[in-house]
């Protein structure tokens, strides 16, 4: 797994890749035998990587289910200082000519998810770890600024 910081990226509308016909027999998913063409089968196949985002008093925590992926197959990047990007790729299983498939439900391909981080984060201190197929990305928060209070002496 690599943590990469990038800049000069402006793509606010590319937060998720989504195939609205995924799972339908006539849709764009599958082997291309549907009524509609499949736009980008490598990306659409595994685009739905499920990610939870919670905020604690100390940090923003992202948890992604990436079963079967190795650390080196997952990238965690920060673009323009405030866009967290999580991406990866699950390779297709090698097929032998003698293999006879009865069902294929596990997806393969690329996934990409982007999240605009709030202003109160410290993206330069991001930590990422993977355990049992779950990627955890922790983005620390800045401590809240205390108001500058000055005492004024009242004279009579």
C-alpha beads as a LAMMPS data file, in Angstrom:
LAMMPS data file: protein, C-alpha beads

156 atoms
155 bonds

1 atom types
1 bond types

-500.0 500.0 xlo xhi
-500.0 500.0 ylo yhi
-500.0 500.0 zlo zhi

Masses

1 110.0

Atoms # bond

1 1 1 0.000 0.000 0.000
2 1 1 1.316 3.423 -0.817
3 1 1 0.417 6.840 0.508
4 1 1 0.925 9.453 -2.180
5 1 1 0.340 13.204 -2.017
6 1 1 -0.548 14.860 -5.322
7 1 1 -1.701 18.270 -6.416
8 1 1 -3.103 20.137 -9.408
9 1 1 -6.161 17.925 -9.606
10 1 1 -9.604 19.462 -9.912
11 1 1 -12.381 16.975 -10.464
12 1 1 -15.185 17.665 -7.957
13 1 1 -17.767 15.554 -9.776
14 1 1 -15.736 12.357 -10.001
15 1 1 -16.434 11.079 -6.507
16 1 1 -17.607 7.581 -7.349
17 1 1 -17.751 5.314 -10.338
18 1 1 -21.178 3.740 -10.575
19 1 1 -22.828 1.347 -12.989
20 1 1 -26.608 1.878 -12.715
21 1 1 -27.307 -1.373 -14.573
22 1 1 -25.041 -3.562 -12.438
23 1 1 -26.785 -6.834 -11.648
24 1 1 -29.482 -6.568 -14.312
25 1 1 -29.455 -9.194 -17.073
26 1 1 -30.013 -6.551 -19.753
27 1 1 -27.622 -3.972 -18.316
28 1 1 -24.078 -2.959 -19.024
29 1 1 -22.584 -5.455 -16.560
30 1 1 -21.611 -8.946 -17.470
31 1 1 -19.750 -10.328 -20.443
32 1 1 -21.072 -7.780 -22.909
33 1 1 -24.033 -9.938 -23.933
34 1 1 -26.578 -7.396 -22.608
35 1 1 -28.622 -5.027 -24.714
36 1 1 -26.470 -2.058 -23.731
37 1 1 -22.719 -1.822 -24.290
38 1 1 -20.525 -2.026 -21.255
39 1 1 -18.697 1.299 -20.890
40 1 1 -15.483 0.382 -19.080
41 1 1 -15.656 -3.151 -17.788
42 1 1 -12.384 -2.964 -15.840
43 1 1 -13.534 0.008 -13.799
44 1 1 -17.247 -0.682 -13.523
45 1 1 -16.759 -4.239 -12.287
46 1 1 -15.290 -3.359 -8.893
47 1 1 -16.331 0.283 -8.600
48 1 1 -18.588 -0.277 -5.634
49 1 1 -15.902 -0.643 -2.979
50 1 1 -17.841 -0.033 0.228
51 1 1 -16.353 2.680 2.439
52 1 1 -17.550 3.949 5.817
53 1 1 -16.559 7.440 7.006
54 1 1 -16.926 8.398 10.634
55 1 1 -15.770 11.426 12.579
56 1 1 -14.405 11.122 16.083
57 1 1 -13.275 13.991 18.308
58 1 1 -9.673 13.342 17.177
59 1 1 -9.936 12.266 13.527
60 1 1 -11.891 11.332 10.421
61 1 1 -11.726 7.555 9.956
62 1 1 -12.385 5.780 6.643
63 1 1 -12.856 1.990 6.523
64 1 1 -12.952 0.221 3.174
65 1 1 -13.775 -3.416 2.517
66 1 1 -11.135 -4.660 0.082
67 1 1 -11.174 -8.442 0.546
68 1 1 -8.522 -10.386 -1.305
69 1 1 -6.361 -7.352 -2.053
70 1 1 -2.772 -7.033 -0.914
71 1 1 -1.372 -3.816 0.535
72 1 1 0.589 -3.152 -2.652
73 1 1 -2.649 -3.326 -4.704
74 1 1 -4.233 -0.409 -2.799
75 1 1 -3.308 3.291 -3.105
76 1 1 -4.187 6.048 -0.673
77 1 1 -3.526 9.509 -2.101
78 1 1 -4.115 13.121 -1.117
79 1 1 -4.732 15.534 -3.984
80 1 1 -4.611 19.313 -3.624
81 1 1 -4.212 18.938 0.120
82 1 1 -7.865 18.125 0.801
83 1 1 -9.104 15.325 -1.496
84 1 1 -8.588 11.807 -0.180
85 1 1 -8.453 9.241 -2.981
86 1 1 -8.580 5.497 -2.343
87 1 1 -8.021 3.240 -5.341
88 1 1 -6.932 -0.256 -6.217
89 1 1 -7.315 -3.168 -8.536
90 1 1 -8.372 -6.772 -8.106
91 1 1 -6.902 -8.940 -10.842
92 1 1 -9.044 -11.366 -12.770
93 1 1 -8.463 -15.002 -11.893
94 1 1 -6.329 -16.895 -14.407
95 1 1 -8.443 -19.175 -16.596
96 1 1 -7.269 -22.492 -17.935
97 1 1 -8.796 -23.740 -21.180
98 1 1 -9.964 -26.841 -19.349
99 1 1 -11.852 -24.819 -16.714
100 1 1 -15.640 -24.890 -16.747
101 1 1 -17.192 -22.021 -14.809
102 1 1 -20.627 -22.557 -13.269
103 1 1 -20.993 -19.144 -11.623
104 1 1 -18.913 -15.963 -11.467
105 1 1 -20.003 -13.555 -8.728
106 1 1 -16.720 -12.186 -7.392
107 1 1 -15.839 -8.988 -9.163
108 1 1 -12.486 -7.940 -10.512
109 1 1 -11.191 -4.705 -11.906
110 1 1 -10.335 -1.246 -10.659
111 1 1 -12.020 0.899 -8.056
112 1 1 -11.634 4.569 -7.228
113 1 1 -13.283 6.608 -4.474
114 1 1 -12.699 10.275 -3.624
115 1 1 -13.665 12.263 -0.554
116 1 1 -13.281 16.006 -0.023
117 1 1 -11.792 16.426 3.444
118 1 1 -13.130 19.108 5.793
119 1 1 -10.986 22.145 6.563
120 1 1 -10.213 20.948 10.091
121 1 1 -8.033 18.010 8.968
122 1 1 -4.282 17.438 8.912
123 1 1 -3.787 15.581 5.602
124 1 1 0.002 15.566 6.038
125 1 1 -0.444 13.232 9.044
126 1 1 -2.664 10.583 7.411
127 1 1 -2.090 6.994 8.484
128 1 1 -3.308 3.905 6.620
129 1 1 -3.305 0.246 7.615
130 1 1 -4.847 -2.975 6.355
131 1 1 -6.012 -5.946 8.388
132 1 1 -8.237 -8.884 7.404
133 1 1 -9.348 -7.262 4.135
134 1 1 -10.273 -3.927 5.738
135 1 1 -8.339 -0.769 4.889
136 1 1 -8.406 1.864 7.640
137 1 1 -7.375 5.422 6.792
138 1 1 -7.127 7.864 9.701
139 1 1 -6.998 11.601 9.014
140 1 1 -6.216 13.536 12.221
141 1 1 -8.188 16.685 12.987
142 1 1 -6.721 20.004 14.057
143 1 1 -7.420 20.956 17.622
144 1 1 -10.229 23.478 17.812
145 1 1 -8.945 27.005 18.169
146 1 1 -9.733 28.501 21.520
147 1 1 -11.117 32.003 21.397
148 1 1 -8.636 34.684 22.304
149 1 1 -10.110 36.146 25.464
150 1 1 -8.630 39.289 26.973
151 1 1 -9.435 40.423 30.457
152 1 1 -10.392 44.034 30.735
153 1 1 -10.090 45.698 34.107
154 1 1 -13.118 47.705 35.057
155 1 1 -12.378 50.951 36.820
156 1 1 -14.938 53.087 38.580

Bonds

1 1 1 2
2 1 2 3
3 1 3 4
4 1 4 5
5 1 5 6
6 1 6 7
7 1 7 8
8 1 8 9
9 1 9 10
10 1 10 11
11 1 11 12
12 1 12 13
13 1 13 14
14 1 14 15
15 1 15 16
16 1 16 17
17 1 17 18
18 1 18 19
19 1 19 20
20 1 20 21
21 1 21 22
22 1 22 23
23 1 23 24
24 1 24 25
25 1 25 26
26 1 26 27
27 1 27 28
28 1 28 29
29 1 29 30
30 1 30 31
31 1 31 32
32 1 32 33
33 1 33 34
34 1 34 35
35 1 35 36
36 1 36 37
37 1 37 38
38 1 38 39
39 1 39 40
40 1 40 41
41 1 41 42
42 1 42 43
43 1 43 44
44 1 44 45
45 1 45 46
46 1 46 47
47 1 47 48
48 1 48 49
49 1 49 50
50 1 50 51
51 1 51 52
52 1 52 53
53 1 53 54
54 1 54 55
55 1 55 56
56 1 56 57
57 1 57 58
58 1 58 59
59 1 59 60
60 1 60 61
61 1 61 62
62 1 62 63
63 1 63 64
64 1 64 65
65 1 65 66
66 1 66 67
67 1 67 68
68 1 68 69
69 1 69 70
70 1 70 71
71 1 71 72
72 1 72 73
73 1 73 74
74 1 74 75
75 1 75 76
76 1 76 77
77 1 77 78
78 1 78 79
79 1 79 80
80 1 80 81
81 1 81 82
82 1 82 83
83 1 83 84
84 1 84 85
85 1 85 86
86 1 86 87
87 1 87 88
88 1 88 89
89 1 89 90
90 1 90 91
91 1 91 92
92 1 92 93
93 1 93 94
94 1 94 95
95 1 95 96
96 1 96 97
97 1 97 98
98 1 98 99
99 1 99 100
100 1 100 101
101 1 101 102
102 1 102 103
103 1 103 104
104 1 104 105
105 1 105 106
106 1 106 107
107 1 107 108
108 1 108 109
109 1 109 110
110 1 110 111
111 1 111 112
112 1 112 113
113 1 113 114
114 1 114 115
115 1 115 116
116 1 116 117
117 1 117 118
118 1 118 119
119 1 119 120
120 1 120 121
121 1 121 122
122 1 122 123
123 1 123 124
124 1 124 125
125 1 125 126
126 1 126 127
127 1 127 128
128 1 128 129
129 1 129 130
130 1 130 131
131 1 131 132
132 1 132 133
133 1 133 134
134 1 134 135
135 1 135 136
136 1 136 137
137 1 137 138
138 1 138 139
139 1 139 140
140 1 140 141
141 1 141 142
142 1 142 143
143 1 143 144
144 1 144 145
145 1 145 146
146 1 146 147
147 1 147 148
148 1 148 149
149 1 149 150
150 1 150 151
151 1 151 152
152 1 152 153
153 1 153 154
154 1 154 155
155 1 155 156
